[in-house]
Amino acid sequence: MNEQTKAIREQADRSLYREHAVPLYLTSSFIFDSAEQGRAIFAEEEEGNVYSRYSNPNTTEFINKVCDLEGAEAGLAFSSGMAAVFASFAALLRSGDHVVACRAIFGSTHQLITKLFPRWGITSTYVDASEPEAWEKAIQPNTRMIFLETPSNPGLELVDLEWLGRFKEKYPNIILNVDNCFATPYLQKPMRYGFDLVSHSATKYMDGQGRVLGGVVVGKKALIDELMFFIRHTGPALSPFNAWVLSKSIETLGLRMDRHCSNALRVAEELEQHPQVMQVRYPFLPSHPQYHLAKKQMKAGGGIVTFVVKDGFEQAKRFLDALQMIRITSNLGDSRSIATHPASTTHSKLTEEERQQLGIQPGSIRISVGLEDAEDIIADIVQALNNS
């Protein structure tokens, strides 16, 4: 079956009640039929649920669906996207290790790499995604991991997955770890290029309606087993309820992404024509500097459009305040369109120099294009620009 079909048909085992929709398993622990079964499950001689901090039928079903979509061997679910990203580092790195990361990454991930991990003796080097020679120069004898986002948040910078997969072949002991949140596994499949781990904030497009928090990491089983030891003893567990919501949402991911992408392309094209806009970034716009790469490795351009208004921060504020339908919030991937000012919110903890390196200007606006009628989204953006 096609991976989208697998993700829709994947379900936890039915109970004796023969339900069609999988029920919620709101239980903290699970009963053993005998003392011997309890011993065997704890000894990992027999499969079975023990405690919902480790596993639960709802979380297992959600993980299996993401594995189906990504083409991964195994995975784990987490309480949030940042818990997933953090675990993908912390479970696999130790003092003395070195990380190479693309410069364009989410603000909280930047804080992990530059502020938290140095306390533990883990060093890092940033590289520009579009400069292949920089990756080679950044590798050190103690480099343990390469981490990247593509497309990046919020600048929509791309990394050539095929090239990086070939590059990694020279360094088989380095873990190749990618945040695939913006593209989702519907639009882009890093595992096909030789990646070891793929992480997601399931809060975004996997939920798709701004309801619950969640994260997931999938990849090679040997690495996921190491992550399992980490989460078993640190507790960043996804709740069964959130897993149930996310699992049902996965079934409509492809349909929703098709609409997000078609709407976003129309919004991007309209913004390019507006006199108050000095720059538009969208991977499937021919003006995007990596347009041909986007067409090669992505099914469509995604649901995020970033643009820069001419008059800087003050105009950006006026634009946001003039919006009538689109709401201002820091989330993305919702069915409803969302506007964000990255410099003062999601990336406000970065220095001005760091923001400039990521292409975040005072007048930058990020639009998470929703599922509304495209004409209504465009009308609200245009009137806000005209009134700013």
N, C-alpha and C positions, 0 to 999 in steps of 0.2 A: 504493500500500500504506500501511497504518497505520504510524506511525513505529516502533512496537514491532516490527512485522514486519520493517521495513527494517533495524533494528538487529540482529535475529537473522540475517537473510539476508546482511548485508554481510560480504564476505570478500575477503582479498587474492587476487590472481590465482593459479590453480592452477599448480603446476610440471608438468614432464613426467611426474611420477610419479602424477598424477591423484588426489591425496589428497582426502579428504572434509573432514577437519579441517585447518585451516591449520597448517603446521609452524612450529617455532621457527627464526627467522633469526638465529642466534647468530654474527654476523659483524661485525667492526668496519668493514670497507670493502667496496666493490662494484667489480667489474671493468668496464672499458669495452671495448667491442668494437673500438674503434680510437682513435687519438689524437684524431681529429676529433670522435668522440662525447664524449670526455672534455672537450674544449674547449667543445662545444656545451652540455653539461649544466652546466658551471661558469658559462657565460655566460647560463644560464637560457633558452636558445633551445630546449632539449629537456628534457622531464621525465625524471627518473631518480634513483635513489639514489646517493649519493656516499660517505657516511660515516654511521655510526649515531648520531653526535652530532647530525646534522641530520635524518635520516629513516631509516626502516627499514620493511619491509612490515608488521611486527607493530604498530609504533606508528601507522602510517598507518591500518591497519584499525581500531584502537581509537579514534582521533580521528574517523574517518568515522562510527562508530557513535554517538558522543556528538553529533556534528553532526546526525545523523538524528533523535535524540531531542529535541534542543534547537531544531531548526529553524534552525540556524546555517549560514553560508556557508563557514566554514573554521575550523580550530583547530590547536592545538599541544599536545603532551604534555610533561610535566615529571617530574622525579625525585620530587617530593612535592607535596602540596597547597600548602604554604607557598612552594615555589619557583614554583608557578603564580601565586599571589596576588602575590608579590614582582615577578615579571616583568610582570604586568598593570599595575603601577605604574611600575616602573623603566624599562621600554621606551618608555613614552609620556609621561613627565613630565621636565621639566628645571628647572634652578635658576630660581626666581622664580615657579613655578607654585603653585597653591593647590588643595587637595582639600577637599571637603565630604564628611563621612562620618557615618553614623548612629552614635550613641554605643555602641550594643550590638553589639560585634564581638568576634571571637576575640582572646584575649590576645596572641598573637604578631603578629597584624595591628595591634593597638593599639601594640605596641612599634615596628613599622615606621613607623607614621604619626607617633608622638610622639617617638621616640628616634633612629631612623636617618635618616629623610628630612630632618629639620631640618638635619642636617650638610651636606646637599646644597642647602640653600636652598629646600626645598619646605615650605610651610606648610600648616596644616590647621585646619578648624573642625568641631567635633562638633555634631550636632543630635539632638534626640529624635525618634525615628521617627514618633511619634504626633502630632506638632505640625507640620502643614503650613506654618504661617506662619514657622516657624523655618528651613525650607529656603530660602525666599525671602530672608530677612534674611542668611543665611550666604553667599550668592553674592557674589563679588567680581569685579572686572574681569579678574583673572588666574586665576579658577577654571577648571581644566582637566578635573577629574574629580569625579564623585559616586560614592561607594562605599558599599555596604550589604550586610548579611546579612539574609536573611529566610527562615525563622525564625532568630532570633539564637541564639548559643551563649553561655551555657546558658539564658538567660532566656526563650527562645521568644517574643520580641517580633517583631511583623510590621510590614512596610512595605507600603503600598498600591501595588502595582506599576502598576496602571492610572493612578492619580493621578500617580505620579512620571514615567511615560512621557509624559503630557500636559504636565507641568511642564517636562520637558526640551525640549519642542518650542520653547519660548521661548528656549532657549540651544543652538542647533544645534551649536556648537563644543565643548560640554562632553561628555565621554565618560561614559556611564552604565554602571557596572561593578558586577555583583552576584555575591556568593558564594552559590551555590545548593546547597551541599553537603547541608544538612539535609533539604531537600525532595526533592532529586534531580530530574532532568528528567521522571521518571515522574509526579511529583505536581504539578509547577509549571514553567511555561515562560516565563521572563522575556522572551525574544526576541519573543514575541507582543505585548508591551506597548511595544516600541520600544527595548529595551536594546541597547547596543553590544557588551558583553562579558559572558560568564558564566563563572565559574571554579568549579572543584570540587577538593576533596581526594578523589581517586579511591580513596585508602586506606580510606575509610569505606564507604558503601553500594555503590559501584561494584564494589569487591572483595567486600565482604560477608562475608568469613570471616577477617579479621584476618591476612592472609598477606603482602601486599606493600604497599610505598609507591608512590604515584603522584599526579600532578596533571594537570589539563587546563584549558585556556582555549579557549573557542569564541566566535565572534561574526562581526562584519563583516570581510570579507576585507582591506580596506585596513588595518585595525588589526592583524589577524593577521600581515600582511606585515611590519609594523614590529616585532612581537614576534619574528618569524623572524630578522630581522637581529640582535636582541638575543641570542637563544639560540644562534645560530650562532657567536657570538664570546664567549659567557660559559659555555656548556656545561652547563646544568641538564637534561641529557637523561634521558628515561625509558629504562630498559634494555629490550631486546627481550623478555626473559623476563617482566618485570613487565607489559609491554604485552600479551603473549600471555595471561597470567592474567586481566588486567582485561577484555580483549576477550571472552573466554569467559564471564566473570561477568556482563557486560552482558546476555547472552542470558536470564538469569533475574532481572534486576532487577525487572521488574514483578511477577512472582510473589512474590518475597521482600518487596517493599515492601507488597503487600497484607497479608501475614501480620504484618510489623512493625507496621503501622498498626492492624490489628484487635486485636492483643495489647496495644499501647500504650494504646489507648482503654479497654480493660477494666482495665488496671493503674491508669490515671488515675482511673477511676470508683471503683475500690476504695479508692484512697488518700484520696479526698475524704471517705470515710466513717470513716476511722480517727482515733481521738481523739488520737493522738500527732502528727498532721500538722496544721499551721496554715495551709498554703497549697499548692495544686497548680496547676501550669501545664501545659496541653496544648492546642494550638490548636483541637481539635474538641470540647473540653469547653464547654458553654454558659456556664460560669463564667469562661472566658478573656475578658479585656476586649476582645479583637479577634476574638471567635468568628465574627461575621458576615463579617468580612474574610477570615478563614481559609477559610470555606465558599465564598466567592466566587472566590478565586484558587488554592486548593489542592484536589486531588482527594481527599485524605485528610489526616489530621493529622500524619503522620510517625511515626518510631519512638522519639522522645525524650520523656521525661516528666521534669519538674523539680518537686521538692517541698521544703518546708521543715519540719524537725522542730521541735517546740516548745522543746526544751531547748538549742538552739544547738549549738556546735561539739562539746561533750563528748558529747551524745546522738548527733550525726552520726557520731562515731568509734565509739561503741558499736554503732550500727546497722550500720555497715560491717563491723565485726569479727564481728557476729552472723550475717551472711549465710553460708549453707551451700552453695548452688548458684551463685549469682551471684558473679562475681569482681570484684575491685577493680583497675581499670586506667584509664588516661587515654584509651584509644581509644574509638571508638563505631562503630555501623553493622555490628557483627559478627553472625553467626548466633547467637552466645551472648550472653545478657544480661550487661550490664556496669554497675557502679556507680562513680561518680566523685564526689569532694568538690571542686568547682571552686575554692573559696576557698584551699585548701591545695595545689592541684596546677596545673591548667590555667590558672588566673587568679591564681596566687600572687604574680606579679611586679607586679600592680597594687596601688595603694595601697588602703587600706580605703575611702577616699572614692570612688575610682573603682569599686570593687566594689559599693558601695552604689548608685551611679548606674546600674549594670547590673542591679540587683536581686539581686545575689549576696550572700546572708547567711551568717553562720557556720554556720547549720544547713541550708544548701542542699545537696541531693543531686540529681545528674543520673543518671537511669537510661536507658541505651540498651537498649531492650526487644528481646530477641532472638526467635528462631524456635521456641523451646521451646513446649511446651503452656502455654497461658495460665494454667491452674490451678496448674501447678508454679511459674511465675514469681511469681504472686500469693501462693502459700503461703509461699515463701521470704521475700518482702518483709514479709508480715504477721508471721511468726514473729520476724523480726529487729527489727521495730518493737516487738513485745510484749516482747522481751528487751532492749530498749535503755533 
